[in-house]
Amino acid sequence: MNRVKEVKDRIRQQVKEALSAAAAKGLIPDTPLPDFSVDAPREKNHGDFAVNAAMVMRKQLDRAPREIAQIIVDHLDADPAWLTRLEIAGPGFLNFHLASGYFYPVLDDVLREDRSYGSSDFGGGRKVQIEFVSANPTGLLHMGNARGAALGDSLASVMQAAGYAVSREYYINDAGNQIENFGKSLEARYLELLGEEVEFPEDGYQGEDIIDTAKGILDREGDRYRHMDSLARREQMIRAGLREKLGNIRQSLESFGVHYDVWFSEQSLHEGGKIEETIQLMKEKGLIYEMDGAVWLKATAFGDEKDEVMLKATGAATYFAGDIAYHRDKFERGFETVINIWGADHHGHVARMKAAMGSLGYNPADLEVILMQLVRLIRDKEIVRMSKRSGQYVTLDELMEEVGKDAARFFFIMRSADSQMDFDLDLAQSQSSENPVYYVQYAHARIHSLLKMAKAADGPADPADPVAPVDPAAEAQYWPGADLRLLTHPAERELIRKLADLPEEITQAAMDREPHRLPRYAMDLAVLFHSFYTECRCLVDERPLRQARLQLCDATRIVLRNTLELIGVSAPERM
């Protein structure tokens, strides 16, 4: 249940009714009400929710916002059972102060719904595909891939929790020049291992991992490829190399907590005639022409500075042609929203791809691209640049070996995709309150320890133990004897209020494609819990208060766990 949405809707409705009542008296014109916001203010003394209705109506009513706000206050049904104070602040904000017990039922919601707390049907089952990572299967996964993996997987989980039908997809770039260079690189390393002097290809792939792959082929097959025709030999090398590389990529991503629904082969587009079919469709729409033996797309018609080659004079399809065919295939599979997570260096490709989809009859708005900025690794305040395994960059596996999956994922998701980030290795490994993931996980472990201690001290629950729910219609309390009306301390109230925010946070994160909201929420919640734990002793002698505070702790444990699991981070029972 989303209590925050419930109260926002209630406030919005009462503001509308107040304005209608004022219009009925002729105090203001009876005109359509523009959209206005109902948000939680940053300052605690500004109440629980702030409304800007008076400010957005200033031009429409040609009156001062504070004057409009006073009219709303005078005509709003302020039932003290839920609203204790309504005040006008600043240029015309309406600050709503709710009754202290308004969010008490949230504690029962959390414990009753447990792992489903925070979830909703907001997305209405809309079919969404999220394609992310899709690294060339010619090497190891680097930091950009790692950030994309954490971002894409967390976004998928958040959107699933918000009621979307989500499919995670990896696009295997197993065709084109990079695969030819991969084959040449393996061939050269293989022959070198057999003692032959060969010239390493100029565009070949460096790194220890290519040598390891060649060694594996030699160990399994011996020198059977030595005297084979070079083209046939490279085909064998490519087949064996891709099998190994994709296996390693899968294993790395699964260790990182990422599991794909679909692994889509680029080569299948070529073999299935999808590229030719797509080019023919665009030709029928007058967007294709031939020049100098090549087939061109009129990209300038989409606003590009120059047209793009789709088929080279050799008849080979370009990467751009394959990409258009691939995105067309996504929509043909029935996805209503297609989300790509790309590196920021692909920014010039976004408008072009959206326009191409529009030319094929799809809504360009249904193709969304999240551009992801670079990651720099920092150790001892210095940038870490090199990797022993890849020869060029630090790999995902190396990062996990150093800081672990939880810290890596949490740190990657903490920042919005469009912000460049510095990944502080020293901070990620520290076991202190300065380390955000450690701080949040410690809050969960501390609660688990407290609840275990409390249950051991109390012994088995007495079925006859009286229960005192705040709302007679509410389900029985989960901590017998708890009286939630005793939770009046400001630290208790703030913590309960934060627990109520999770459903709204998930919905907003899904709607705005911003999974970074969840780590921030978890950190804020942990801060509030630690403050509550310091100011409010839980294992007091008075049983009703003790049980109420333990129920609050239990609800906090569940919300921390649910939040962490959405971003692929574990919620440990001990630290």
C-alpha positions in Angstrom: 0.0 0.0 0.0 1.2 3.5 -0.9 0.2 5.7 2.1 2.2 8.6 0.7 0.3 8.6 -2.6 -2.9 8.2 -0.6 -2.3 11.3 1.4 -1.1 13.2 -1.6 -4.2 12.4 -3.5 -6.3 13.4 -0.5 -4.5 16.8 -0.2 -4.8 17.4 -4.0 -8.5 16.6 -3.9 -9.2 18.8 -0.9 -7.3 21.7 -2.5 -9.5 21.3 -5.6 -12.6 21.2 -3.5 -11.6 24.3 -1.6 -11.1 26.2 -4.9 -14.4 25.0 -6.2 -16.1 26.2 -3.0 -14.5 29.6 -3.4 -15.5 29.8 -7.1 -19.1 28.9 -6.1 -19.1 32.0 -3.8 -17.8 34.1 -6.7 -14.5 34.8 -4.9 -12.5 33.5 -7.8 -13.3 32.6 -11.4 -14.5 29.0 -12.1 -11.6 28.0 -14.4 -9.8 24.7 -14.9 -7.1 24.1 -12.3 -3.6 23.7 -13.7 -1.3 20.9 -12.5 0.3 21.6 -9.1 2.7 19.7 -7.0 2.3 18.0 -3.6 5.8 17.3 -2.2 7.7 16.7 1.0 9.5 19.9 1.9 13.2 19.8 2.7 12.9 21.6 6.0 11.2 19.6 8.8 9.5 22.7 10.2 7.7 23.2 6.9 5.4 20.3 7.6 4.9 16.9 5.9 3.8 18.2 2.5 4.0 21.5 0.7 1.6 22.5 -2.1 2.3 25.1 -4.8 -1.3 25.5 -6.1 -1.5 29.1 -5.3 1.7 30.0 -7.1 0.8 28.2 -10.3 -2.6 30.0 -10.4 -1.1 33.5 -10.1 -1.4 34.4 -13.7 -4.6 32.6 -14.3 -6.4 34.4 -11.4 -4.3 37.6 -11.7 -3.9 37.7 -7.9 -1.0 37.4 -5.5 -0.2 33.8 -4.6 -0.5 34.4 -0.8 -3.9 35.8 -1.4 -4.9 32.7 -3.4 -3.4 30.5 -0.7 -5.5 32.3 2.0 -8.6 31.6 0.0 -7.7 27.9 -0.2 -7.0 27.8 3.6 -10.4 29.5 4.3 -12.3 26.9 2.3 -10.3 23.7 3.0 -11.9 21.0 5.2 -9.1 20.7 7.8 -10.2 17.6 9.8 -7.9 17.5 12.9 -8.1 13.8 12.8 -5.5 13.9 10.0 -4.5 17.5 9.6 -3.3 19.4 12.7 -2.0 22.5 11.0 -2.2 24.3 7.6 -0.1 27.3 7.1 1.0 29.7 4.3 4.7 30.0 3.9 7.1 32.0 1.7 5.7 33.3 -1.6 2.5 31.2 -1.2 3.3 27.6 -0.4 0.7 25.7 1.6 2.4 23.6 4.3 0.4 20.6 5.6 1.2 19.3 9.1 -0.4 15.8 9.5 -1.5 14.3 12.8 1.3 12.4 14.5 -0.3 9.0 14.1 -1.3 9.4 10.5 1.4 7.0 9.3 1.2 4.5 12.1 -0.6 1.9 9.9 2.5 1.9 7.7 4.2 -0.4 10.3 1.4 -3.0 9.8 1.6 -2.5 6.0 5.3 -3.3 6.0 5.2 -6.4 8.2 2.1 -7.7 6.4 3.4 -7.2 2.9 7.0 -8.1 3.8 9.0 -8.6 0.6 6.3 -7.1 -1.6 6.2 -3.9 0.4 7.1 -1.0 -1.9 5.8 -2.8 -5.0 2.9 -1.5 -7.1 1.0 -2.0 -10.3 1.9 1.5 -11.5 3.4 0.2 -14.8 0.3 -1.7 -15.7 2.2 -4.6 -17.2 3.7 -2.5 -20.0 6.3 -4.6 -21.9 9.7 -3.0 -21.5 13.0 -4.2 -22.8 16.3 -3.0 -21.3 19.4 -3.7 -23.2 22.7 -3.0 -21.4 26.4 -3.9 -21.3 26.4 -5.6 -24.8 30.2 -5.4 -24.8 32.1 -6.9 -27.7 32.9 -10.5 -26.9 36.5 -10.0 -27.7 37.9 -9.1 -24.3 37.1 -8.6 -20.7 34.4 -6.4 -19.0 35.8 -3.0 -18.0 34.6 -0.3 -15.6 32.2 1.2 -18.1 30.6 -2.2 -18.6 30.4 -2.7 -14.8 28.6 0.6 -14.3 26.2 -0.2 -17.1 25.6 -3.7 -15.7 24.7 -2.3 -12.2 22.6 0.5 -13.7 20.7 -1.7 -16.2 20.0 -4.5 -13.8 18.9 -2.2 -11.0 16.6 -0.2 -13.3 15.1 -3.5 -14.5 14.4 -4.6 -10.9 13.0 -1.2 -9.9 10.7 -1.2 -13.0 9.5 -4.7 -12.3 8.7 -3.7 -8.7 6.7 -0.8 -10.1 4.5 -3.2 -12.2 6.3 -3.2 -15.6 6.9 -6.4 -17.5 10.6 -6.2 -18.0 13.0 -8.2 -20.1 16.8 -7.9 -19.7 18.8 -8.3 -23.0 22.4 -8.6 -24.0 23.3 -7.9 -27.6 26.2 -10.1 -28.7 28.3 -8.2 -31.3 29.5 -11.4 -33.0 29.7 -10.0 -36.5 31.7 -7.3 -38.3 35.3 -6.0 -38.2 35.9 -6.5 -34.5 35.2 -10.3 -34.9 37.6 -10.5 -37.9 40.3 -8.7 -35.8 39.6 -11.1 -33.0 40.2 -14.1 -35.2 43.4 -12.6 -36.6 44.6 -11.8 -33.0 43.9 -15.4 -31.8 45.6 -16.8 -34.9 48.7 -14.8 -34.4 49.0 -15.7 -30.7 48.3 -19.4 -31.5 51.1 -19.5 -34.1 53.4 -17.7 -31.7 52.8 -20.3 -29.1 53.9 -22.9 -31.7 57.2 -21.1 -32.1 56.4 -19.3 -35.3 57.4 -15.7 -36.0 54.3 -13.8 -37.1 53.4 -10.2 -37.4 50.7 -9.2 -34.9 47.8 -7.5 -36.7 47.8 -3.7 -36.5 44.2 -3.6 -35.2 44.6 -6.8 -33.1 43.5 -7.1 -29.5 46.3 -6.8 -26.9 46.1 -8.2 -23.4 46.9 -11.4 -21.5 43.4 -12.7 -21.9 43.9 -13.2 -25.7 47.0 -15.2 -25.0 45.1 -17.2 -22.4 42.4 -18.0 -25.0 45.0 -19.0 -27.6 46.7 -21.3 -25.0 43.4 -22.9 -24.2 42.9 -23.7 -27.9 46.4 -25.1 -28.1 45.9 -27.2 -25.0 42.6 -28.7 -26.4 43.4 -29.0 -30.1 47.2 -29.2 -30.2 48.7 -28.1 -33.5 45.9 -29.4 -35.7 45.2 -25.8 -37.0 48.9 -25.1 -37.8 48.9 -26.1 -41.4 45.2 -25.2 -42.1 44.3 -22.5 -44.6 44.4 -19.1 -42.8 40.8 -18.2 -43.4 39.5 -21.6 -42.2 41.9 -21.5 -39.2 40.5 -18.1 -38.2 36.9 -19.3 -38.5 37.8 -22.1 -36.0 39.6 -19.7 -33.7 36.6 -17.3 -33.7 34.2 -20.1 -32.9 36.3 -21.4 -30.0 37.2 -17.9 -28.8 33.7 -16.6 -28.8 32.5 -19.6 -26.9 35.1 -19.0 -24.2 34.7 -15.2 -24.1 30.9 -15.3 -23.8 31.2 -18.0 -21.2 33.5 -15.7 -19.2 31.3 -12.7 -19.7 28.2 -14.6 -18.5 30.1 -15.9 -15.4 31.4 -12.4 -14.6 28.0 -10.8 -14.9 26.3 -13.6 -12.9 28.9 -13.1 -10.1 27.9 -9.5 -10.2 24.3 -10.5 -9.7 23.2 -9.8 -13.3 21.1 -12.5 -15.1 19.7 -11.9 -18.6 16.5 -13.1 -20.1 17.8 -12.9 -23.7 21.2 -13.1 -25.3 20.7 -11.8 -28.8 23.2 -12.6 -31.6 24.0 -9.9 -34.1 24.9 -12.7 -36.5 21.3 -13.9 -36.4 20.3 -10.6 -38.1 22.5 -11.4 -41.0 21.6 -15.0 -41.2 17.8 -14.3 -40.9 17.8 -11.6 -43.6 16.6 -9.0 -41.1 19.0 -6.4 -42.3 18.1 -6.7 -46.0 14.4 -6.7 -45.0 14.9 -3.5 -43.0 16.8 -1.8 -45.9 14.1 -2.8 -48.3 11.4 -1.2 -46.0 13.4 2.0 -45.9 13.9 1.9 -49.6 10.1 1.7 -50.1 9.8 4.8 -48.0 12.3 6.7 -50.3 15.0 6.9 -47.6 17.6 4.7 -49.4 19.7 5.4 -52.5 22.8 4.0 -54.2 26.0 5.8 -54.9 29.5 4.6 -55.8 28.3 1.0 -55.5 27.2 1.4 -51.9 23.7 1.7 -50.4 23.1 4.9 -48.4 20.6 6.1 -45.9 19.3 9.7 -46.3 20.4 10.5 -42.7 20.4 14.2 -43.6 16.6 13.9 -43.8 16.7 13.2 -40.0 18.9 16.2 -39.3 22.3 14.5 -39.6 25.2 16.4 -41.1 25.8 13.6 -43.6 24.2 10.5 -45.0 25.2 7.1 -43.7 26.3 4.0 -45.5 24.1 1.0 -44.9 25.7 -1.5 -47.3 29.3 -1.1 -48.4 30.3 -1.6 -52.1 31.4 -5.1 -51.1 27.9 -5.9 -50.1 28.8 -6.0 -46.4 26.3 -4.4 -44.0 27.6 -1.6 -41.7 27.2 -1.6 -38.0 24.6 1.1 -38.3 22.4 -1.0 -40.7 22.6 -3.9 -38.2 21.6 -1.6 -35.3 18.6 -0.3 -37.2 17.5 -3.9 -38.0 18.1 -4.9 -34.4 15.9 -2.1 -32.9 13.2 -2.8 -35.5 13.3 -6.4 -34.3 12.8 -5.3 -30.7 9.6 -3.5 -31.5 8.5 -6.4 -33.7 8.8 -8.6 -30.7 6.1 -6.6 -29.0 8.0 -4.4 -26.6 6.2 -1.2 -26.0 9.2 0.7 -24.5 12.8 -0.1 -25.5 15.5 1.3 -23.2 19.2 1.3 -24.2 22.0 2.1 -21.8 25.0 3.4 -23.8 28.3 5.1 -23.1 28.3 8.9 -23.4 30.5 8.6 -26.5 27.4 7.3 -28.4 25.4 10.5 -27.9 25.6 11.3 -31.6 23.9 8.1 -32.4 20.7 8.7 -30.3 18.8 11.2 -32.5 19.8 9.2 -35.6 18.4 5.9 -34.2 15.2 7.5 -32.9 14.7 9.1 -36.4 15.3 5.7 -38.1 12.6 4.1 -35.9 10.2 6.9 -36.7 10.8 6.4 -40.4 9.9 2.7 -40.0 6.6 3.7 -38.4 7.4 3.4 -34.7 7.0 6.1 -32.1 10.5 7.5 -31.5 9.5 8.3 -27.9 9.2 4.6 -27.2 13.0 4.3 -27.7 14.8 5.7 -24.7 18.5 6.0 -24.4 20.3 6.5 -21.1 23.8 7.9 -21.7 26.3 6.8 -19.1 29.3 8.9 -18.2 32.8 7.5 -17.5 34.2 5.9 -14.3 37.6 6.6 -12.9 39.1 4.3 -10.2 40.9 6.1 -7.4 43.4 4.6 -5.0 45.4 6.7 -2.5 44.0 9.7 -4.3 45.6 8.6 -7.6 43.9 7.4 -10.7 44.2 3.6 -11.3 44.7 3.0 -15.1 46.2 -0.4 -15.9 45.2 -4.0 -15.5 47.5 -7.1 -15.5 44.9 -9.2 -17.2 43.6 -6.9 -20.0 46.8 -4.9 -20.4 44.7 -1.7 -20.7 41.9 -1.4 -18.1 40.8 -2.7 -14.8 38.3 -5.4 -15.2 35.0 -6.1 -13.5 36.4 -9.3 -12.0 39.4 -7.5 -10.6 37.1 -4.9 -9.1 34.9 -7.6 -7.4 38.0 -9.3 -6.1 39.1 -6.1 -4.5 35.9 -4.6 -3.0 33.2 -7.2 -3.4 30.0 -7.3 -5.4 27.9 -5.3 -2.8 30.2 -2.3 -2.6 30.8 -2.2 -6.4 27.1 -2.2 -7.2 26.1 0.2 -4.4 28.8 2.7 -5.5 27.9 2.5 -9.2 24.2 3.1 -8.5 24.8 5.9 -6.0 25.3 8.4 -8.8 23.0 9.2 -11.7 24.0 7.8 -15.0 24.7 11.3 -16.5 27.3 12.2 -13.9 31.0 11.2 -14.2 32.0 9.3 -11.2 35.2 8.6 -9.2 35.2 5.2 -7.6 37.2 5.4 -4.4 38.6 1.9 -3.8 39.9 2.8 -0.4 36.5 4.0 0.7 34.7 1.0 -0.8 36.9 -1.3 1.3 36.7 0.6 4.6 34.5 -0.7 7.4 33.4 2.6 8.8 30.4 5.0 8.7 32.1 6.8 5.9 31.5 3.9 3.6 27.8 4.2 2.6 27.2 0.6 1.8 28.8 -0.5 5.0 26.7 2.0 6.9 23.5 0.8 5.4 24.3 -2.9 5.8 25.4 -2.3 9.4 22.0 -0.7 10.2 20.3 -3.9 8.9 22.6 -6.2 10.8 22.2 -4.1 14.0 18.4 -4.5 13.8 18.6 -8.2 13.1 20.8 -8.6 16.2 18.5 -6.5 18.3 15.4 -8.4 17.3 17.1 -11.7 17.9 18.1 -10.5 21.4 14.6 -9.3 22.2 12.9 -12.5 21.1 15.4 -14.6 23.1 14.7 -12.5 26.2 10.9 -12.6 25.9 10.7 -16.3 25.1 7.7 -17.7 23.0 4.9 -15.3 22.4 1.7 -15.8 24.5 -1.3 -16.3 22.2 -3.5 -14.6 24.8 -1.3 -11.5 24.9 -3.5 -8.5 24.3 -3.1 -6.5 21.2 -3.8 -2.8 20.9 -4.0 -1.7 17.3 -4.3 2.0 16.6 -7.0 1.5 14.0 -9.7 -1.0 15.2 -10.0 -2.1 11.5 -6.3 -2.8 11.2 -4.9 -6.3 11.3 -3.4 -7.6 14.6 0.0 -6.2 15.5 3.0 -8.4 14.7 4.6 -7.7 18.1 2.0 -8.7 20.7 1.2 -6.0 23.2 2.5 -3.2 21.0 0.7 0.2 21.3 1.9 2.3 18.4 0.3 5.4 19.9 3.3 5.5 22.2 5.7 6.2 19.3 5.6 10.0 19.8 9.3 10.8 19.9 10.4 13.0 16.9 13.0 10.3 16.0 10.3 7.7 15.9 8.0 9.8 13.9 10.6 10.7 11.3 11.6 7.0 10.9 8.0 6.0 10.4 7.5 8.8 7.9 10.5 7.6 5.9 9.3 4.0 5.8 6.1 5.3 4.2 8.1 6.8 1.4 9.4 3.5 -0.2 6.5 2.8 -2.5 6.6 6.4 -3.8 10.4 6.2 -4.2 10.2 3.0 -6.3 7.4 4.4 -8.5 9.3 7.7 -9.0 12.6 5.9 -9.7 10.9 3.7 -12.3 9.0 6.5 -13.9 12.1 8.8 -14.2 14.5 5.9 -14.9 16.6 6.8 -11.9 17.6 3.8 -9.8 20.1 6.0 -8.0 17.1 7.2 -5.8 17.2 3.8 -4.0 20.8 4.0 -2.5 20.1 7.5 -1.5 16.8 6.4 0.2 18.6 3.6 1.9 21.3 5.9 3.3 18.7 8.4 4.5 16.8 5.6 6.2 19.9 4.2 7.8 20.7 7.7 9.2 17.3 8.0 10.7 17.4 4.5 12.2 20.8 5.1 13.8 19.5 8.4 15.2 16.4 6.7 16.6 18.5 3.8 18.1 20.6 6.4 19.9 17.7 8.5 21.2 15.1 5.8 21.9 16.1 2.8 24.0 14.2 -0.2 22.6 14.5 -2.8 25.3 12.6 -0.8 27.9 10.7 -2.4 30.8 7.3 -1.1 29.7 6.1 -3.9 27.4 3.7 -1.9 25.2 6.4 0.7 24.4 9.1 -2.0 24.0 6.9 -4.0 21.6 6.0 -0.9 19.6 9.6 0.1 19.2 10.6 -3.4 18.2 7.8 -3.4 15.6 9.3 -0.2 14.2 12.7 -1.8 14.1 11.3 -4.9 12.3 9.6 -2.7 9.7 12.8 -0.8 9.2 14.7 -4.1 8.7 12.3 -5.2 6.0 12.4 -1.8 4.2 16.2 -1.8 4.3 16.4 -5.3 2.9 13.8 -4.7 0.2 15.7 -1.5 -0.9 19.1 -3.2 -1.0 17.8 -6.2 -2.9 16.3 -3.9 -5.6 19.8 -2.7 -6.4 21.4 -6.1 -6.1 23.1 -5.6 -2.7 22.8 -8.2 0.1 21.3 -7.4 3.5 23.5 -9.2 6.0 22.3 -10.5 9.4 25.7 -9.8 10.9 28.8 -7.7 10.0 
